[in-house]
């Protein structure tokens, strides 16, 4: 019995032409896959409350976007130097299925269909871990999506990096186990040019001493030179979906830590200690993250570093600061409040020692609620793993403090719409001031803050002589403003084009006589 399918409108003629040019035309296989997936999606929505009709609308929009993205990706590949055959990547079944899911996600969000991204992955039995790879290819192709679409893609990616990729059944754990049970360090995953230089320079050990990976414990069988050579693989083709994933995680959490530290007035030295603690937890004890949220690990690192350095910082203050952030997760916020009632209400001796293994739930926390017990068990597990490492940063620690992990460099803010020369009229360009040569090589140029006022007057005169209607002349010469009074060169005084002084005088007389006549009639 043949599987039922969704009726497709089909690709455009231009896409059909591009597909036929491929060494192996994937058109039919692509259409069959898409049709069956859309049909399966509709079958998961019943007829109640009109959700089936809405689901069908989402299918139509998803199909249109799907073909549009494929056409753009294929066109970009063909235009790239040397051309290329996408049959090894673009037409593989996993990539295609993820692409359909993302197209459906766009349509679901736009039409407010009650079906979140997690449910969408469950319908098609796909894991979230590999979705960011597809998102990066889509964004990297420059297929001209709107700002809203790009923002939505980024939001989906953040949800995956935060928690969806860390579920117990995620394929991420197989790769982590193959990497000695943890994520690669930031030095391994992120290109060296995107890492701040560490203050410590003890990369090379003293003669006769074992080689140690800076800021992190590591297996004696792996040397610094080997780790460093792997960290130079700064292109996706040379990195292993784990190093690439770790790079994404570190860059996202670097930004969040910087924002939290700014709000909490945490100094840079403590921020670097927090980052070292957070990275250490993922490199050495990644299993703590099973079915958890990355923000919890980050807030725990902040809490522990504040404790060992005698910095006054409560769970409540961290929770309130976290809640004010645009990326805040409600569950993480509530977990912090639970821990405040449990951890910070225990005897002072236990708090000072940092040993939370013997802590018990207090009466203020309803022990009958499994969810609240779970977060405390998670905190206990974190404490048992991390307290020994964290104590090494205490001012009273007698041994050598572990070196700080290099902090990933935050990306520069996005360029504004005014970052390139803008054409105001057919004769006037406005562009940011740079040390490089101006794109306009002829005519007059005025640099705000450096050019003399006379240059602006020349531009005003040139504009006045080239147009027939009135323009406003802008003056930045405030030196003689008081001497010239109200009739002086003001930014709001009109400059009438192609009019002599006599013509302006005559017009003024006519206006005055008209006003007198109106007064006499009144």
C-alpha positions in Angstrom: 0.0 0.0 0.0 1.5 3.3 -1.1 2.1 6.0 1.6 -0.3 8.9 1.4 1.3 12.2 0.2 0.7 15.9 0.3 -0.2 17.5 -3.1 2.7 19.7 -4.1 2.7 22.7 -6.3 6.2 21.9 -7.3 9.4 23.8 -7.8 9.8 26.8 -10.1 11.0 26.4 -13.7 14.4 28.0 -12.8 14.9 25.5 -9.9 13.9 22.6 -12.2 16.6 23.8 -14.7 19.2 23.9 -11.9 18.2 20.5 -10.7 18.5 18.9 -14.2 22.0 20.4 -14.5 23.1 18.2 -11.5 25.0 15.1 -12.3 22.2 13.1 -10.7 18.8 14.8 -10.9 17.4 14.7 -7.4 14.0 16.2 -8.3 11.8 13.2 -7.9 13.4 11.9 -4.7 13.2 15.4 -3.2 9.5 15.9 -4.1 8.5 12.4 -2.7 10.3 13.2 0.6 8.8 16.6 1.0 5.3 15.4 0.1 5.3 12.6 2.6 6.7 14.8 5.4 4.1 17.5 4.9 1.4 14.8 4.9 2.7 13.4 8.1 2.7 16.8 9.7 -0.9 17.4 8.8 -2.0 14.1 10.2 -0.7 15.1 13.6 -3.3 17.9 13.8 -6.9 17.0 14.2 -10.0 18.9 12.9 -10.8 20.5 16.2 -10.5 24.2 16.6 -9.5 24.6 13.0 -5.9 23.5 13.6 -5.9 21.2 10.6 -6.7 24.0 8.2 -4.0 26.0 9.9 -1.6 23.1 9.5 -2.4 22.9 5.8 -1.7 26.5 5.4 1.7 26.0 7.1 2.4 23.2 4.7 1.8 25.5 1.7 4.1 28.2 3.1 6.8 25.7 4.1 6.8 24.2 0.6 7.3 27.6 -1.0 10.1 28.5 1.4 11.7 25.1 0.9 12.0 25.4 -2.8 13.1 29.0 -2.5 16.0 28.1 -0.2 17.1 25.2 -2.4 17.1 27.4 -5.4 19.3 30.0 -3.6 21.7 27.4 -2.2 22.1 25.7 -5.6 22.6 29.0 -7.4 25.2 30.0 -4.8 27.1 26.8 -5.3 27.0 27.1 -9.1 28.3 30.7 -8.9 31.1 29.8 -6.5 34.6 29.4 -8.1 34.8 26.2 -9.9 31.2 25.3 -9.5 30.4 22.2 -7.5 28.3 19.1 -7.0 26.0 19.3 -4.0 24.9 15.6 -4.2 27.3 14.8 -1.4 25.8 17.3 1.1 22.7 19.2 0.0 20.8 16.2 -1.3 21.5 13.8 1.5 18.3 12.6 3.3 19.2 13.9 6.8 20.0 17.5 5.6 16.8 17.5 3.5 14.6 16.4 6.4 16.1 19.1 8.7 15.6 21.7 6.0 11.9 20.8 5.8 11.5 20.9 9.5 13.0 24.4 9.7 10.7 25.6 6.9 7.7 24.2 8.8 9.0 26.0 11.9 8.9 29.3 10.1 5.4 28.7 9.0 4.3 27.5 12.4 5.7 30.6 14.1 4.1 33.0 11.5 0.7 31.4 11.8 0.8 30.7 15.6 0.0 27.1 15.2 0.1 25.3 18.6 3.2 23.2 17.8 6.6 24.1 19.2 10.0 23.1 17.8 10.5 20.2 20.2 7.2 18.7 19.1 8.2 19.2 15.5 11.4 17.2 16.0 9.4 14.4 17.7 7.0 14.1 14.8 9.8 13.4 12.4 12.0 11.5 14.9 14.9 13.9 14.5 17.4 15.1 17.1 18.1 18.8 17.8 21.9 18.4 18.0 22.5 18.6 14.2 20.0 21.4 13.5 22.6 24.3 14.0 24.7 22.8 11.1 21.8 23.3 8.7 21.0 26.8 10.2 24.7 27.8 9.6 24.6 26.7 6.0 21.3 28.6 5.4 22.6 31.8 7.0 26.1 31.4 5.4 24.6 31.2 1.9 23.2 34.7 2.1 19.9 33.7 0.6 18.4 37.2 1.4 16.0 36.3 4.2 14.4 39.1 6.2 15.7 40.3 9.6 12.7 38.6 11.3 13.6 35.2 9.7 17.3 35.5 10.6 16.3 36.4 14.2 14.0 33.4 14.4 16.7 31.1 13.1 19.1 32.5 15.8 16.5 31.9 18.5 16.0 28.3 17.4 19.8 27.8 17.5 20.1 29.2 21.0 17.4 26.9 22.3 19.3 23.9 20.9 22.7 25.0 22.3 21.1 25.8 25.7 19.2 22.6 26.4 17.7 20.7 23.4 21.0 19.2 22.3 21.7 18.0 25.9 18.8 15.6 26.3 19.6 12.1 27.4 18.9 10.6 24.0 21.0 13.1 22.1 23.7 11.8 19.7 25.9 14.5 21.4 26.8 12.1 24.2 28.3 9.5 21.8 30.7 12.2 20.5 31.4 13.4 24.1 32.3 9.8 25.2 34.6 9.5 22.2 36.3 12.7 23.4 37.2 11.4 26.9 33.9 12.3 28.4 33.8 16.1 27.8 33.7 18.9 25.4 36.8 20.2 23.7 38.3 23.2 25.5 37.9 26.7 24.0 41.5 26.5 22.9 40.8 23.4 20.9 37.4 24.5 19.5 37.9 28.2 18.8 40.5 29.7 16.4 43.3 31.3 18.3 42.6 34.7 16.7 39.2 34.6 18.5 40.6 34.1 22.0 41.9 36.7 24.3 45.5 36.1 25.3 46.0 34.6 28.7 48.0 36.5 31.3 49.9 33.3 32.1 52.7 32.3 29.6 53.5 28.9 31.0 52.5 27.0 28.0 55.9 25.4 27.8 56.9 23.5 31.0 60.2 23.6 32.7 62.7 20.9 31.6 61.8 17.6 33.1 58.3 18.6 34.0 55.2 17.0 32.4 53.3 19.0 29.8 50.0 20.4 31.1 47.1 21.9 29.2 46.7 25.5 30.3 43.7 26.0 32.6 42.3 22.5 32.3 43.1 19.0 33.6 43.8 16.5 30.8 44.9 13.0 30.2 48.8 12.6 30.5 48.8 10.7 27.2 47.8 13.9 25.3 50.4 16.7 25.0 50.0 20.4 24.7 51.5 20.3 21.2 48.9 17.8 20.1 46.1 19.8 21.6 47.4 23.0 20.1 47.7 21.4 16.6 44.0 20.4 16.8 43.0 23.9 17.8 44.4 25.3 14.6 41.6 23.5 12.7 39.6 26.7 12.3 37.5 25.7 9.3 34.4 23.5 9.5 35.9 20.9 7.2 38.8 20.3 9.4 37.0 20.4 12.7 35.1 17.4 14.1 29.9 18.5 14.5 31.7 18.2 18.5 34.5 21.0 18.1 32.1 23.0 16.0 29.3 22.5 18.6 31.7 23.5 21.5 32.7 26.6 19.6 29.1 27.6 19.3 28.4 26.9 23.0 31.5 28.9 24.2 30.7 31.9 22.1 27.1 32.0 23.2 27.9 31.6 26.9 30.8 34.2 26.7 28.3 36.8 25.7 25.8 35.8 28.5 28.5 35.8 31.1 29.7 39.3 30.1 26.1 40.6 30.3 25.5 39.1 33.7 28.8 40.3 35.1 28.1 43.8 33.9 24.7 43.8 35.6 26.2 42.3 38.8 29.2 44.6 38.9 31.6 41.6 38.8 35.2 42.7 38.1 37.2 41.3 35.2 39.5 39.2 37.3 36.6 37.4 38.9 34.8 37.1 35.5 37.8 35.2 34.1 37.8 32.9 37.1 34.1 32.2 36.5 34.8 31.5 32.9 37.6 29.1 33.8 35.3 27.3 36.2 32.4 27.1 33.7 34.7 25.7 30.9 36.2 23.2 33.4 32.8 21.8 34.2 32.0 21.1 30.5 35.4 19.7 29.7 35.7 17.4 32.7 32.1 16.8 33.8 29.9 17.3 30.7 27.5 14.5 32.0 26.2 17.0 34.5 24.4 18.6 31.6 22.1 15.7 30.8 18.6 17.1 30.5 19.8 20.4 32.1 20.2 24.0 30.9 23.5 25.7 30.2 22.5 28.8 32.0 22.3 26.8 35.2 25.9 25.7 34.9 26.9 29.3 34.3 25.0 30.6 37.3 26.5 27.8 39.5 30.0 28.9 38.3 29.2 32.5 39.3 27.9 31.3 42.7 30.9 29.2 43.4 33.5 31.7 42.4 31.8 34.4 44.5 31.8 32.0 47.5 35.5 31.1 47.4 36.6 34.7 46.8 34.3 36.1 49.6 32.3 38.1 47.1 28.8 38.9 48.4 26.4 37.5 45.9 23.2 35.6 46.7 21.2 33.3 44.7 18.4 35.8 44.9 20.4 38.6 43.4 21.7 36.3 40.6 18.1 35.1 39.9 16.8 38.7 39.7 19.6 39.8 37.5 19.2 36.7 35.3 15.4 37.3 35.0 16.0 40.8 33.6 18.0 39.4 30.6 16.3 38.8 27.3 17.6 35.2 27.1 16.3 34.3 30.6 14.6 30.9 31.0 11.7 30.7 33.5 12.6 27.3 34.8 16.2 28.4 35.4 15.0 31.4 37.3 12.7 29.3 39.5 15.5 26.9 40.2 17.7 29.7 41.5 15.0 30.7 43.9 14.6 27.1 45.2 18.4 26.9 45.8 18.3 30.2 47.7 15.8 28.7 50.2 17.7 25.5 50.5 21.5 26.3 50.3 21.6 29.8 51.8 19.4 29.0 54.8 21.7 26.2 56.1 24.3 26.6 58.9 27.1 29.1 58.2 29.8 26.5 58.7 28.5 24.4 55.8 28.3 27.4 53.6 31.8 28.5 54.3 33.3 25.1 53.8 31.7 24.7 50.4 30.7 21.2 51.2 27.0 20.7 50.3 27.0 16.9 50.2 25.2 16.5 53.5 22.7 19.3 52.9 19.0 18.4 53.5 15.9 20.0 52.2 14.6 22.5 54.7 10.9 22.9 55.6 10.5 25.9 53.4 11.0 23.7 50.4 8.1 21.3 49.8 10.0 18.0 49.7 7.0 16.3 48.1 7.5 18.1 44.8 9.8 16.0 42.7 10.8 18.9 40.4 12.2 20.9 43.4 14.0 17.9 44.8 15.6 17.3 41.3 17.2 20.8 41.1 18.8 20.3 44.5 20.1 16.9 43.5 21.6 18.6 40.5 23.3 21.2 42.6 24.6 18.6 45.0 26.1 16.6 42.0 27.7 19.9 40.7 29.1 20.7 44.2 30.7 17.2 44.6 32.4 17.5 41.2 33.5 21.1 41.2 34.2 22.3 44.8 37.8 21.0 44.8 38.6 22.8 41.6 36.8 26.0 42.7 38.6 26.1 46.1 41.9 26.6 44.3 40.9 30.1 43.5 40.3 31.1 47.1 42.6 33.8 48.5 43.6 31.5 51.3 44.5 28.5 49.1 48.0 27.5 49.8 48.9 25.9 46.4 49.2 27.3 42.9 46.1 28.7 41.4 45.1 27.1 38.1 45.7 29.4 35.1 42.7 31.2 33.7 41.2 29.8 30.5 41.4 32.2 27.6 38.2 34.2 27.2 36.6 34.1 23.7 36.5 37.5 22.1 33.0 38.8 21.8 32.0 39.7 18.2 31.8 43.3 17.3 28.4 44.9 17.3 26.5 44.6 14.0 27.0 47.5 11.6 24.2 50.0 11.5 22.3 50.9 8.4 24.5 54.0 8.2 27.8 52.0 7.8 28.1 52.5 4.1 27.9 55.6 1.9 24.3 56.7 1.5 22.9 58.6 -1.5 20.8 61.5 -0.3 20.2 63.1 -3.7 21.7 62.6 -7.1 24.6 64.9 -6.0 25.0 64.3 -2.3 26.5 61.3 -0.4 26.7 60.8 3.4 29.1 58.2 4.8 30.9 57.5 8.1 34.3 59.2 8.6 37.1 56.8 7.9 40.9 57.2 7.5 40.6 55.6 4.1 39.9 57.6 0.9 36.4 58.8 0.5 34.3 56.9 -2.1 33.4 60.3 -3.6 36.5 61.5 -5.5 35.1 64.6 -7.0 33.1 67.6 -5.6 33.1 69.0 -2.1 33.5 67.0 1.1 32.7 68.0 4.7 33.9 66.0 7.7 31.9 66.7 10.8 34.1 67.8 13.6 37.2 68.6 11.5 36.3 70.5 8.3 36.1 74.4 8.6 32.7 76.1 8.5 33.6 77.7 5.1 33.5 74.3 3.4 29.9 73.8 4.6 28.9 77.2 3.3 30.4 76.2 -0.1 28.3 73.0 -0.1 25.2 75.0 0.9 25.8 77.5 -1.9 26.4 74.6 -4.4 23.1 73.0 -3.4 21.3 76.3 -3.6 22.6 77.0 -7.1 21.7 73.5 -8.4 18.1 73.3 -7.4 15.1 75.6 -8.1 13.2 75.1 -4.8 14.0 76.3 -1.3 16.6 74.4 0.8 17.7 74.7 4.4 21.3 75.8 4.8 23.0 74.2 7.8 25.6 76.2 9.6 28.1 74.8 12.2 29.8 78.2 12.6 28.6 79.3 16.1 31.4 81.8 16.5 29.5 84.8 14.9 26.0 83.5 15.7 25.3 86.2 18.3 26.6 89.0 16.1 24.3 88.1 13.2 21.3 87.7 15.5 18.1 86.0 14.5 18.7 86.6 10.8 22.1 85.0 10.9 23.1 81.6 9.5 20.8 79.3 11.4 20.0 75.7 10.8 16.4 76.6 10.4 16.7 79.7 8.1 15.6 79.0 4.5 18.0 79.8 1.7 15.9 80.7 -1.4 17.5 79.4 -4.5 18.0 81.5 -7.7 16.9 84.8 -6.0 18.9 88.0 -5.9 18.9 90.3 -2.9 16.6 92.7 -4.8 14.1 90.0 -5.5 14.0 89.0 -1.8 13.6 92.6 -0.8 10.7 93.1 -3.1 9.0 90.0 -1.9 9.4 91.2 1.7 7.7 94.5 0.8 4.8 92.8 -0.9 4.3 90.6 2.2 4.4 93.5 4.5 1.8 95.4 2.4 -0.5 92.4 2.4 -0.3 92.1 6.1 -1.2 95.9 6.5 -4.1 95.4 4.1 -5.5 92.5 6.1 -5.3 94.5 9.3 -7.2 97.5 7.7 -10.0 95.2 6.5 -10.3 93.7 9.9 
